[in-house]
Amino acid sequence: MSASETQNVLQSRFLAAGSGTLITSFVVNPFDVVRVRMQKYSAIDHMPAISQSIPNMETKCCKDMFWYPNTREGANFVKKPRSLGTLSVFRTIASTEGPLVLWRGVSLLLAQSLPANVIYFISYEHGRDWLSSFDVKFLNQFSPLIAGGAARALASTIVSPIELLKTRLQSLQVAKGSNPMTIAVNSIRDMMRLNGWRSLWNGLGLTLWRDVPFSSIYWLVVEFVRHERANKQQSHSEKFAESFVAGISGGTIASILTTPFDVAKTRRQLGHSLCSSANMSMPKFITCIIKAEGYRALFVGMWPRTMKIAPACAIMITSYEMGKRFLS
């Protein structure tokens, strides 16, 4: 492939990934807000009553106090839904805070997803094609798993600080007159004063525990679906349908299997830096949650997460594949 052809391929992939991200972000953001709230409410239900004085607070494993609502002035307005069902949380947010809150953090989601998805999709395809070029059966069979995990690890590391801010912003339920972005940004500043700039990557290890297996499972399923029709000439509508089915299948399976990692990641990013759980490894943190709250706590928010991820994956990969077709 010549240099000009390579440049054209990269440009088409870049534009395809960007357009897919724009569509996906606006469609799925409400489910992301609901997921974060459900996981926060679940943890608050199990937190002990603790002092406002953070340095002297009692810490008990994963029941430790969150940075919100007790550690920021003006962020202690909490109205919980009657149940932690997806529809109940949707209704509570819409009725008490307004429907627009469901799109809170969408600008950060775009700021996070645009570079992440461009890096992710381009890195995945280059990595998959490079691994497949070797005449090694193992690499040929598992190139989607290896390339998918590596591409997601790279993309997640780069955008981790934005993910941290987005998670905190979406978790906030504040009284009128309070600025949620100001509260979230101030919490990040407080954290950096205590722990330095490296704390911007708080929860990255847990994020990789979630995203790397998710991506590996996702691409294995996607490539399996594609393989079934690999030698068939496809029209645009057939390619659209194939990509959509592959995306929604891979997204659903991967989302359900990796929900425990997502719960732990969200709790770490909402946790105060002085909590005893702040430096726990993923296995220890998950074990702690199970002991304190039971196995069901690891699957809180699974349905809104799946309702977010499955269509997001379908829209994203369909937009990406169709965009490459039309732009190439």
N, C-alpha and C positions, 0 to 999 in steps of 0.2 A: 504494500500500500504506500503510495507516494505521500509526501509531506502535506500537500494540499488536500488529498483525500482524507488523511488522518485528521487534519484541522476541521474539515467539514463534518466528519463523524462526531468529533468532540463538541462542536458547536450545536449540532442537532441534539445530542444527548443532553447538553447543558440546558438548552431551551425547553426540551421536553420535560426534564426533571423540574425546572422552575415553574412551568405552567401547571404541572400536576400538583405541585406543592400549594400553589395559590388556591386551586379548587378545593383540595383536601382540607386545608386549614380552616376555611370558613364552614365547611360541612360538619366537621367532627369536633370542633372546639367545645360545644356544649357538653358532650359526653366526657371530655377531658376534665372540665370543671366539676361535673357531678362525681366522677371517679375520685378526684382529690378530696372533695368534701366528705364522701362516704368513708374513705380511709382515715381522714382526720377525726370524724365523729366517732368512729369505732374505737380509736385509740383514746380519745377523751373520756369515753364511757368507762374505761378501765384505769384512768389516772387517779391517784390518791389526792386528797386535799393537801396542797402544799403552800408554803409560805411565798409571799411576794418577793422576799429577799433571795435572789438567785444564788449567791455564794453560799448561803446557809441552808439551801433547800434540801429536803430529803429526796434521795434518788433511789428508785426501785426498778432497775432493769429497763425494759422497754416501756414502762409506765411513767418514765421521767417526763418532766414538764416540757411542753413545746415552747418555742420562741413565741408563738401565738397561742392563746390570747393574753397571757398574763404578763408578758415581758415588754410590751409596747403600750404606751399610753394611748388611749383612744381606740384600742383594738379589742376591747373586752365586751363587745356587743355580740352575744351568741344566742341565736334562736335555732334550735335543732328541730329537724322533722320528727314526726311521731314514730316513724320507722326508718330503717336504713335501706328501704327498697328504692330502686332506681327512679320510679315515677314519683314517689313521695319526696325524694330529694329535689327532683326537677321542679315539682309544684312549690315546695317551700322556698327555693331560691327565686323563682319567678314571682311569687306573691309577696314575699317580704323585701326583696331587693330589686325586683324588676327584671324583665326578660333579658335586657342587655347585658346583665352580669354573666349570663351564660356564654357570652363572647369575650369575657374579660381575659386578657392575656393573649388575644389572637395576634396582636402586633408582635409580641415576643415569640409566639409560636412561629410566625412567619420569619422573624429574624433568626430563629433557631433552625427552622426546617429548610429554608431555602439553601443555605450553604451545606447543611447536613445531608440533604437529599441529593444535591448535585455531587458532593464528594462520595456519598454512599453508593449511588447507582453506577457512577462512572468507575469507581474503584472496584465494585463488585464485578462488573463485566470484564474489566481488564484483568482482574485476578483470576476469574473463572476461565477466560480464554487462555491465559498464560499457563495455568495449571493443566488445562486440557491439552495443551500442545506437547506435553511430555508423554512418551509412550509407556505410561505406567498405569495399570488397571485401577489401582487404589485411588490415584489422583484424579483419573477420569471420572470415576464413580462418585467421589466425594468432593469434587471441586466446588459445587454449590455450597456445601456445608462449610468448607474451609474459607473460601472467598467471601461468603456472606458474613461469617463471624468476624473476619479481619476487617472488612469494609465498615461494618457497624462499630467496631472498636475505635477505628480511626475517627469516624464522624462524631461519635458520642463524646470522645475526649475533647475535640475541638469546640463543641458547643455546650459543654457541661455547665459553665457559669450562667449562660442564658436559661438553661433548663432549671437550674437552682432558683433563679429569680422568678421564673414563670410559675413554678410549683408553689412558692410562697405567696405569690400574688393571687393565684386561683384559690388558695385555701382561705383567704380572708373573707370574713363576714363582718362588715363595719357599719357603725351608725352613720346616718346622714351627716354630711359636713366633714367626715373624715376622708382623707385621700388614701386609698389602698396602695397605690404605687409608692407614695411617700413612706408609708409604714413598711412595705416590703423592702424598699431600698435602704431605709434606716437600719433594718434588721441585718442586712448584708454588711453595712458599714460597721455596725457593732461587732459582728462576727469577725470581720477583717482586723479590727483593732485588737481583738483578743487573740486571734490565731494567725494573722498575716494573710497575704494574698493567696497562699496555697489553699486556704479554706474555701475559695471560690469553686474548688473541685470537690467539696464535700459531697459524699454520696456517689462519686464517680465509680468507685469500686463496686458498689451495689448496683449502679446503673449498668455496668458492664456485665455483671452477673445476670441481669435481666435481658439486656439488648443482644448480647452475643449469642446465647442459645436461641433467643427468639429469631434472630436473623438467620441462623443456621437452619432451624426447623422450617422457617418460612420459605427459604430458597430451595430446600430439598423438595418440599411439596410443589412449589411453583414449577420447578424443572421437571418433576415427575409428570405433572399435567401436560406440560409442553411436549415432553418426550413422546407421549402417546400420539401426537399429531405432527411430529417433527418432519416427516417425509411427505406431508400432504400440502398441496398448493392451497393457500388460503386467501379468500377475499378480505376486504377491509372489515366487513361485518363479522366474518368468522374469526378473524384475528382479535377483534374487539371482544367477542364473546369468550374466546379462549383466555385472554388476559384477565378478564373480569372474574371468571370462574377460578382461575389459578390464584389470583390475588385474594379473593374472599375466602377460599379454602385454606390457603397457607396462613392468612391472617388470623382466622378463627382458631385453628389448631394451635398455632404458636402462642396466641394470646392466652388461651386457657391454661396451657402448660406452664407458662412463665408468670402467672399472676402472683404467686407468693413472693417472687423476687421484686415485683412492682410494688407490693405492699411495703416491703422492707425498705425499698428505695425512697418511697414517699415519706415514710416515717423518719428516716434519717435526715432528709432535706428539710423537714418541718421541725426537727428536734433542735433544742438549744445546744450550743457547743459545749456547755458545762455539764450536760447530762452524761451519766455513766455509760450510756449506750452509744455515745458519739464515736467511739473508736472500736466498736465491736466488728468482728468479721461477719460476713453474710451467714455462714452456718450457725454461729453462736447467736446472732441477732434473731434469726428465724426460730431457733430452739427456744430462746427467751420468750418470744411472742407465743409460741405453742404452750409453754408452761404457764404463762400468765393468763392467756385468753382462750386457748384451745385451737384446734386445727382450722376451724371455720374462719378465724380472724385472718388467716393467710389468703382467703379468697374474697374478702370484702372488696367490692368495686369491680368484681370480675365481669359482670354483665355490661355495665356502661363502658368498661374498658374494651370489651369485645365488640360492642356496638360502635365504638369509636374506631377501633383498629381494623376490623374486617372490611367495612366500606372504604376506609382510608387506604388500605392496601390495594383494594380492588380499583379505586379511582386512580391512585398513584401509578400503579403499574400499567393500567390501561392508557392513561394519559401519556405516560412515558413511551410505551411501545407505539401507540398511534402517532404521537408527536415525532418519533424517529422516522416513521414511515413517510409522513407527509413532508418532513423537513429535509430528508436525505435526497 
